[in-house]
Amino acid sequence: MDTRIRALEAYLVASARAGDTRALSRLVELRGGRLMAHAVRLLGDREVARDVVQEAWVEILRGLRSLRDDHAFLPWALRIVTRRVAREIRRRQRGRALEAAVASETDLSVDEAGPVASDAAKVRAAIAALPRDQAATVALFYLEDLSVGEVATALDVPVGTVKTRLMHARRKLRDLLEGEDYEQD
């Protein structure tokens, strides 16, 4: 992740903790999109995700004083969103399949950009086909560019679990994508 963005984030966190409302607004602008994408990825419903993220921001603001490392804001905030999502899922109990968690984020249409867009769509479709926990882990690690430790914090699981999920997800993605190549021949 860009060190300048991390430094800006740490500065905004420290300033927001000191009561600077402009810094808080900038922090929401800086990280709100990532928190929203994470919630959508887990829920598969943009409207519900928006509500969950708003509730998470309230919890984030209340807990900001307890954050010991300003540079750990993003994984910490993602963990809060993850827990809020889990509460929402338990509360709703619709029996909805969570394997479709990344479906709303995945655009399977191929545009006029050609083979690169086609390959990207195939990769996104393969990620969407993964089990929910593996899809979330892959998305945070590769798409959000978080470290293994940060992914563990965001998903509230041990580092070893993240490594195992990544290993299994890579194998499944390779099988899915290579299988597609064989079908085209």
C-alpha positions in Angstrom: 0.0 0.0 0.0 1.2 3.5 -0.7 3.2 4.8 2.3 2.0 8.4 1.6 -1.7 7.3 1.9 -0.8 5.4 5.1 0.9 8.5 6.5 -2.1 10.6 5.6 -4.4 8.1 7.2 -2.4 8.0 10.4 -2.4 11.8 10.5 -6.1 12.0 9.9 -6.7 9.4 12.6 -4.6 11.3 15.2 -6.3 14.6 14.2 -9.8 13.1 14.4 -9.0 11.6 17.8 -8.1 15.2 18.9 -11.5 16.4 17.8 -10.7 17.8 14.3 -14.0 17.3 12.4 -12.4 18.2 9.1 -9.9 15.4 9.5 -12.7 13.1 10.4 -14.5 14.0 7.2 -11.3 13.4 5.2 -10.8 10.1 6.9 -14.4 9.0 5.9 -13.7 10.1 2.3 -10.3 8.3 2.3 -11.5 5.0 3.7 -15.3 5.0 3.2 -15.1 3.4 -0.2 -13.0 0.5 1.0 -15.2 -0.2 4.0 -18.3 -0.1 1.7 -16.7 -2.5 -0.8 -15.8 -4.9 2.0 -19.4 -4.8 3.3 -20.9 -5.3 -0.1 -18.4 -8.2 -0.8 -19.6 -9.9 2.4 -23.3 -9.1 2.2 -24.0 -9.1 -1.5 -26.6 -6.3 -1.0 -25.4 -2.7 -1.6 -28.3 -1.1 0.3 -27.9 -3.2 3.4 -24.1 -2.7 3.2 -24.6 1.0 3.2 -26.6 0.8 6.4 -24.1 -1.5 8.0 -21.2 0.8 7.1 -23.0 3.8 8.5 -23.5 1.9 11.8 -19.8 0.8 11.7 -18.7 4.4 11.3 -20.5 5.3 14.5 -18.7 2.4 16.3 -15.4 3.4 14.6 -15.8 7.0 15.8 -16.6 5.9 19.4 -13.7 3.5 19.4 -11.1 5.7 17.8 -9.7 6.7 21.2 -8.9 3.0 21.9 -7.0 2.5 18.6 -3.3 2.2 19.8 -1.6 2.3 16.4 -2.8 5.0 14.0 -1.2 3.1 11.1 -3.5 0.1 11.9 -6.7 2.0 11.2 -7.8 0.3 8.0 -7.6 -3.3 9.3 -9.1 -2.3 12.6 -12.0 -0.5 10.8 -12.5 -3.5 8.4 -12.8 -5.8 11.4 -15.5 -3.5 12.8 -17.3 -3.7 9.5 -16.9 -7.5 9.4 -18.4 -7.8 12.9 -21.3 -5.5 12.0 -22.0 -7.6 8.8 -22.0 -10.8 10.9 -24.5 -9.2 13.3 -26.7 -8.1 10.3 -26.6 -11.6 8.9 -27.5 -13.2 12.2 -30.3 -10.7 12.7 -31.9 -11.1 9.3 -31.6 -14.9 9.2 -33.0 -15.1 5.7 -31.2 -18.3 4.9 -29.5 -16.4 2.0 -26.5 -18.2 0.6 -23.3 -16.2 1.5 -21.4 -17.7 -1.5 -22.8 -14.8 -3.5 -21.1 -12.3 -1.3 -18.9 -10.9 -4.0 -21.6 -11.0 -6.7 -22.6 -7.4 -6.5 -19.0 -6.2 -6.8 -18.3 -8.5 -9.7 -19.2 -7.2 -13.2 -19.2 -10.2 -15.4 -19.9 -8.3 -18.6 -17.1 -8.0 -21.1 -16.7 -4.5 -22.6 -15.0 -3.4 -25.7 -11.6 -3.2 -24.1 -10.8 -6.7 -25.5 -8.9 -9.6 -24.1 -7.6 -7.8 -21.0 -11.2 -7.0 -19.9 -12.2 -10.5 -20.8 -9.4 -11.9 -18.6 -10.3 -9.6 -15.8 -13.9 -10.6 -16.0 -12.9 -14.3 -15.9 -10.8 -13.7 -12.8 -13.6 -11.8 -11.1 -16.0 -14.6 -12.0 -13.6 -17.2 -10.6 -13.3 -15.2 -7.3 -17.1 -15.0 -7.1 -17.2 -18.8 -7.4 -15.0 -19.2 -4.3 -16.6 -19.9 -0.9 -17.4 -16.6 0.9 -14.5 -16.8 3.4 -11.9 -17.5 0.7 -13.4 -14.8 -1.6 -13.2 -12.2 1.1 -9.6 -13.2 2.0 -8.5 -13.1 -1.6 -10.2 -9.7 -2.2 -8.6 -8.1 0.9 -5.2 -9.5 0.1 -5.0 -8.9 -3.7 -7.6 -6.2 -4.4 -7.3 -4.2 -1.2 -3.5 -4.8 -1.0 -3.5 -5.7 2.7 -0.8 -7.8 4.3 -1.6 -11.2 5.7 -1.6 -9.8 9.2 -3.9 -7.0 8.2 -6.3 -9.4 6.5 -6.3 -11.5 9.7 -7.2 -8.4 11.7 -9.9 -7.3 9.2 -11.5 -10.7 9.2 -10.9 -11.3 12.9 -9.2 -14.7 12.3 -5.7 -16.0 13.0 -2.8 -15.3 10.5 -2.6 -19.1 9.9 -6.2 -19.2 8.8 -5.6 -16.4 6.3 -2.6 -18.3 4.8 -4.6 -21.5 4.6 -7.6 -19.7 2.9 -5.2 -18.1 0.4 -3.5 -21.4 -0.4 -6.9 -23.1 -1.0 -8.3 -20.2 -2.9 -5.2 -20.0 -5.2 -5.6 -23.7 -6.0 -9.3 -23.3 -6.7 -8.7 -20.2 -8.8 -6.0 -22.0 -10.8 -8.2 -25.0 -11.4 -11.1 -22.8 -12.4 -9.1 -20.7 -14.8 -7.0 -23.5 -16.3 -10.2 -25.5 -16.8 -11.6 -22.6 -18.7 -8.5 -22.6 -21.0 -9.0 -26.3 -21.7 -12.6 -25.6 -22.7 -11.6 -23.0 -25.3 -9.1 -25.4 -27.0 
